[in-house]
Amino acid sequence: MHSELVGFRKPSSASCDLIKELPHKELQLGVPGLRQLAFVLDRASGLPWLRLLTANMMKHDSSDRVPAILRAAARLPGAEAMVGCVHRLPLGGHADDRGVWMYFTGTVSTLLVSSAHTVSYTNGDGVESHPVQVMQDRIICLPKRVQPAQNHSSASNASQAVIGSTPLPPPKPSPTSPTTVEMKGLKTDLDLQQYSFINQMCYERALHWYAKYFPYLVLIHTLVFMVCSNFWFKFPGSSSKIEHFISILGKCFDSPWTTRALSEVSGEDSEEKDNRKNMSRPNTIQPSGPEGSLVNSQSLKSIPEKFVVDKSAAGALDKKEGEQAKALFEKVKKFRLHVEEGDILYAMYVRQTVLKVIKFLIIIAYNSALVSEVQFTVDCNVDMQDMTGYKNFSCNHTMAHLFSKLSFCYLCFVSIYGLTCLYTLYWLFYRSLREYSFEYVRQETGIDDIPDVKNDFAFMLHMIDQYDPLYSKRFAVFLSEVSENKLKQLNLNNEWTPDKLRQKLQTNAHNRLELPLIMLSGLPDTVFEITELQSLKLEIIKNVMIPATIAQLDSLQELSLHQCSVKIHSAALSFLKENLKVLSVKFDDVRELPPWMYGLRNLEELYLVGSLSHDISKNVTLESLRDLKSLKILSIKSNVSKIPQAVVDVSSHLQKMCIHNDGTKLVMLNNLKKMTNLTELELVHCDLERIPHAVFSLLSLQELDLKENNLKSIEEIISFQHLRKLTVLKLWYNSIAYIPEHIKKLTSLERLFFSHNKVEVLPSHLFLCNKIRYLDLSYNDIRFIPPEIGVLQSLHYFSITSNKVESLPDELYFCKKLKTLKIGKNSLSVLSPKIGNLLFLSYLDIKGNHFEVLPPELGDCRALKRAGLVVEDALFETLPSDVREQMKAE
């Protein structure tokens, strides 16, 4: 006996009864129950259970401390029987979240392991013992005396003689049967070592290999089954997906947003819902069988048709719950994107199931053929006379009876397990498990945008349906973009209250009360509670939905959409068709242009800012501008190469057109001739080298802006004499070197913008346009101002900033209506005292010249204040103190 077994005693049935009498409730209460169990075990078996309990208490703090202690105690010598007693206690457990047959196969696997454990750890006496004692006394053999025949009596006796042993008296012949030898009180004189040698030799040579290695075969096969069943739960590429899916699934199931979303669906008008079902039912009939493209989950069809949730229980989500649901939407979206890329889970599950089926068939085949080889009595014929004096032995296989029974039990368990695997294999190949359709959920809930999924995502949903199809239905809420938008809208409304929105109100360039909203996740519904709103500006807001409640904004006339994708309710569109006057759309992609804008029949101003290619400029989408019958102002800031035909179609009522082309050369301007009612034309940054001849046909033109082009000569300006209504001419930011004399023909000209050119000589004929009120000649190379400037008696604004002028003519001060005079950054050295004649002068820029003193006559310019005088501080101090005080006074 091993030394470690000293002091231990076998547990009796009374010990087990004592353990059974423990209050089971206390065993589930934690430390007190464990201590009581350990004390009883210590007293019943003599094992150091209390010490073992203390050691394991340091390592295990969860509810599974009892199994941990039992596993550790099972490793102690002689503890198996006590563990067997304890294992029969109802210690509780956790439900498995797998499918029905998966749970069933797991149970069968446990039974197989128990069978293997029982077979492998049982000795010849039928009592459980230490693993070192496995297979001791496996076979017991005795010498077999062969009765001698008459003609071979001498040979038989010689063969059975025992060398060195005491000879036995010859048997007396029986009177009734002379050939039968009666044996009484046989003695072999074999010692214990010889018997052990005989048992070992007969075990190795006479016993069939199946009977010898049956326990190990059972254990190996069971371990293979367990590895096949659980490999995908341990493999990194699959286990992470499964764990992540189970985690997300549980959160989706318990999320308050799921209950709220289904509650809103259940509150729909039942008649409308039934009509929708009746309309969609003929289109959703799928052919039965695997040939269907997307097979509806069978388990989903078992869900009751109406999932009614108490709306009062749903309630409103608080901010924290809303943020959690929002984060859950993002997790589901990323998880779906990741999992749908491959089918590793499906492939691994199919392969492990196929492997288990093949393993099952092999086990059934060879076990059925060899189970009859396990016999209780075995004849052993081994030539060992030189060692024992005997050749024939009769052996008793002590484990044959137990092995025979266990083999039949094992075959039953394997058969059940294998049939389950066969059904699983049938389920895998009969159903289209790499595609999952939510069609039935879409019909039932009314959430029509729930997408169908594929690959591993679909496979996991099919698997979870085998457990509870309600999980998939509640999970589908987080796949719906409509549901996500509703959640975002709810969070947005909670964040942006009407009072907070009113704080952002401001007046825009059109003198309208405007609400700018920038980079929000959506459009708050609370916006439509601000009834005084006149202009709504939305910037960088994706998925904007304009609801019917916009009709509450009776004063709304202007709408700006900058990089926003917008959808609109039909009732809201009807309202905008009647009330909207100004629409501004800034886009990066032409698809962001709202198609509904072409039906705004009362729209007067349309501003489009974005990239339009040459092909898109001819698109049928722009051709629909002809329906804008009230359009008066059209502005296109893009990169078109020619004027779209759609613009020509609205030319009959178009009054102002602006094309800002960002440097793209604008050609083929003949279409301008058809815009006979055009009063304002802007061709900015269009890479024009000459004034387009088509402009001269616009007899109603009042303002022409050719800013930032490549104009070098304006000889064609003589043709402007036919434009009798032209009052504003903007030729700034070009490369014009001189002004032709023909400019005197523009007698109706009132405002002339000639800044940022290369003009060196200012012709006197320019001042024959005596109606000019605004003249900007800044940023040129002008050195001399002709005295004819005094003719411009209506001049209000005159600028020659950043030129090379050295002196100003006295005639300039005859322009008594002059209010703004900019002569800074020139080469002037003296400022004439006649500047005091400009009584209406309110703004004077003289900074950047060579003045040494300022004339005191500046005090006569009563409208000029210090804020309107741009001059160096030192130069300002040269004025008399009374003049300085006068200018500083408000």
Stockholm file with secondary structure:
# STOCKHOLM 1.0

chainA/1-890         MHSELVGFRKPSSASCDLIKELPHKELQLGVPGLRQLAFVLDRASGLPWLRLLTANMMKHDSSDRVPAILRAAARLPGAEAMVGCVHRLPLGGHADDRGVWMYFTGTVSTLLVSSAHTVSYTNGDGVESHPVQVMQDRIICLPKRVQPAQNHSSASNASQAVIGSTPLPPPKPSPTSPTTVEMKGLKTDLDLQQYSFINQMCYERALHWYAKYFPYLVLIHTLVFMVCSNFWFKFPGSSSKIEHFISILGKCFDSPWTTRALSEVSGEDSEEKDNRKNMSRPNTIQPSGPEGSLVNSQSLKSIPEKFVVDKSAAGALDKKEGEQAKALFEKVKKFRLHVEEGDILYAMYVRQTVLKVIKFLIIIAYNSALVSEVQFTVDCNVDMQDMTGYKNFSCNHTMAHLFSKLSFCYLCFVSIYGLTCLYTLYWLFYRSLREYSFEYVRQETGIDDIPDVKNDFAFMLHMIDQYDPLYSKRFAVFLSEVSENKLKQLNLNNEWTPDKLRQKLQTNAHNRLELPLIMLSGLPDTVFEITELQSLKLEIIKNVMIPATIAQLDSLQELSLHQCSVKIHSAALSFLKENLKVLSVKFDDVRELPPWMYGLRNLEELYLVGSLSHDISKNVTLESLRDLKSLKILSIKSNVSKIPQAVVDVSSHLQKMCIHNDGTKLVMLNNLKKMTNLTELELVHCDLERIPHAVFSLLSLQELDLKENNLKSIEEIISFQHLRKLTVLKLWYNSIAYIPEHIKKLTSLERLFFSHNKVEVLPSHLFLCNKIRYLDLSYNDIRFIPPEIGVLQSLHYFSITSNKVESLPDELYFCKKLKTLKIGKNSLSVLSPKIGNLLFLSYLDIKGNHFEVLPPELGDCRALKRAGLVVEDALFETLPSDVREQMKAE
#=GR chainA/1-890 SS CCGGGTTCCCCCHHHHHHHHTSCHHHHTSSHHHHHHHHHHHHHHHCCCHHHHHHHHHTTCCSTTHHHHHHHHHHTSTTCHHHHHHHHTSCCCCCCCCSCHHHHHHHHHHHHHHHHHHHHHTBCTTSCBCCGGGTTTTCEEEEECCCCCCGGGHHHHHHHHCCTTSCCCCCCCCCSSCTTCCCCCSCCCCCCHHHHHHHHHHHHHHTSCHHHHHHHHHHHHHHHHHHHHHHHHHHSHHHHHHHHHHHHHHHHHHHCHHHHHHHHHHHTSCHHHHHHHHHHHTGGGCCCSSTTSSSCBCTTGGGSCSCCCCCHHHHCCCCHHHHHHHHHHHHHHHHHHHHHTTCCHHHHHHHHHHHHHHHHHHHHHHHHHHHGGGCCSEEEEECCCHHHHSCCEEEEEETTHHHHHHHHHHHHHHHHHHHHHHHHHHHHHHHSCTTEEBCHHHHHHHCCTTCCCEEHHHHHHHHHHHTTCTHHHHHHHGGGCHHHHHHHHHHHHHHHSCHHHHHTTCEECTTSCEEEEEESCSSCCGGGGGCTTCCEEEEESCSSEEECGGGGGCTTCCEEEEESCCEEECHHHHHHHHHHCCEEEEECSSGGGSCGGGGGCTTCCEEEEESCCCTTGGGCHHHHGGGGCTTCCEEEEESCCSSCCHHHHHTTTTCCEEEEECTTCCCCCCGGGGGCTTCCEEEEESSCCSSCCGGGGGCTTCCEEECTTSCCCCCGGGGGGGGCTTCCEEECCSSCCCCCCGGGGGCTTCCEEECCSSCCCCCCGGGGGCTTCCEEECCSSCCCCCCGGGGGCTTCCEEECCSSCCCCCCGGGGGCTTCCEEECCSSCCCCCCGGGGGCTTCCEEECTTSCCSCCCGGGGGCTTCCGGGEECCHHHHTTSCHHHHHHHHCC
#=GC SS_cons         CCGGGTTCCCCCHHHHHHHHTSCHHHHTSSHHHHHHHHHHHHHHHCCCHHHHHHHHHTTCCSTTHHHHHHHHHHTSTTCHHHHHHHHTSCCCCCCCCSCHHHHHHHHHHHHHHHHHHHHHTBCTTSCBCCGGGTTTTCEEEEECCCCCCGGGHHHHHHHHCCTTSCCCCCCCCCSSCTTCCCCCSCCCCCCHHHHHHHHHHHHHHTSCHHHHHHHHHHHHHHHHHHHHHHHHHHSHHHHHHHHHHHHHHHHHHHCHHHHHHHHHHHTSCHHHHHHHHHHHTGGGCCCSSTTSSSCBCTTGGGSCSCCCCCHHHHCCCCHHHHHHHHHHHHHHHHHHHHHTTCCHHHHHHHHHHHHHHHHHHHHHHHHHHHGGGCCSEEEEECCCHHHHSCCEEEEEETTHHHHHHHHHHHHHHHHHHHHHHHHHHHHHHHSCTTEEBCHHHHHHHCCTTCCCEEHHHHHHHHHHHTTCTHHHHHHHGGGCHHHHHHHHHHHHHHHSCHHHHHTTCEECTTSCEEEEEESCSSCCGGGGGCTTCCEEEEESCSSEEECGGGGGCTTCCEEEEESCCEEECHHHHHHHHHHCCEEEEECSSGGGSCGGGGGCTTCCEEEEESCCCTTGGGCHHHHGGGGCTTCCEEEEESCCSSCCHHHHHTTTTCCEEEEECTTCCCCCCGGGGGCTTCCEEEEESSCCSSCCGGGGGCTTCCEEECTTSCCCCCGGGGGGGGCTTCCEEECCSSCCCCCCGGGGGCTTCCEEECCSSCCCCCCGGGGGCTTCCEEECCSSCCCCCCGGGGGCTTCCEEECCSSCCCCCCGGGGGCTTCCEEECCSSCCCCCCGGGGGCTTCCEEECTTSCCSCCCGGGGGCTTCCGGGEECCHHHHTTSCHHHHHHHHCC
//
